[in-house]
């Protein structure tokens, strides 16, 4: 279980991304909270932000420096908790 990959991304206004995943789930994530922080400073240029593409592992990629994990984005889009997607987390009693 887990490891959903992104199959499609569309850039919306306000640093939002419309994502579609390999299982058909889709939704909008707001990544504006990252803008200007560390490597995400590059997003201060809207052209850079709009250059997003889906990488070879189904993650989101901006150039060589920025990528976002599809699993975290999947949780945000679906509103699920990590243990719903990764049953091993529940069994192990991991507290992050």
N, C-alpha and C positions, 0 to 999 in steps of 0.2 A: 504494500500500500504506500501511498504518498508519491512523491516525485511527479507531480502534475507538471506538464509543460505548457507554455504559452504558445498558441498557434497564430494569434493575430493581435496586433496592438494598433490603436488609433489615438492620436494626441488630441486632447480637448483643451479648452481654455482653462486658465487657472491652475496649471500644473496637475491636471487630471489625465488619467489614461484609461481608455476603454479596452479591456482585455478579454480575450476568448481563450479558453483552455482546451486541452485535448479531450476532456470528457464532456465538452459542450457547455460547461459553466462559463458565464460571462458576467461582467460587471465593471464598475468604475472604481478606480482607486485614486485617492488624492495624495500625491507625494510632495505637496508644497512644503510640508514640515522639514524636508531635507534640503530645500534650496539654500545655497550659500554656505552650507556646512561642509567643511573638509573638501573632499573631491567633488561634492555637489555644487561647489561654487561655480563650476562650469555652466550650471543651469541658469545662472544669472543672465546668460545670453539665450534668449528664446530660440534662436536658430539651433543652438546646441541641443536644447531640450527636445526640439522637434525631430532631431536626427535619430531618435530611438529606433532600434530594430530588435528582432528576436534572434538571440544567439543560437549557437549549435546545440546547446543543452536545454533549449526552451526557456532560457532566462531573458531578461531585458538587458540590452547593451547600448551604451553610449560611447562610441569611440573605443579606446583601449583601456580607459581608466575607470569607467563606472559600469557596474552591472548590479541587477537586483534579482534576488533568488525567487524563482517561481513559486516555491512552497509558501513563503511568507505572503506573497501577493495573493495566492489562492485563498489563504485564510481570510485575508481582508475582503476579497470579493465575495466569498461565500458566507462569511460571518461564522465560520466553524472554529472550534477550538483545536489546538494542535493534537490533542489526544483522540479527537474524532477521526483524524486522518492518519495518525501514527499510533495505532493501538499499543505498540510497545511502550510508549511513554506512560500510558496508564498503568500497565502491568508493573513497570519498573518503579513506579512511585517517584518519578523524577520531579523535583521542585526547582524550577529555573528562577 
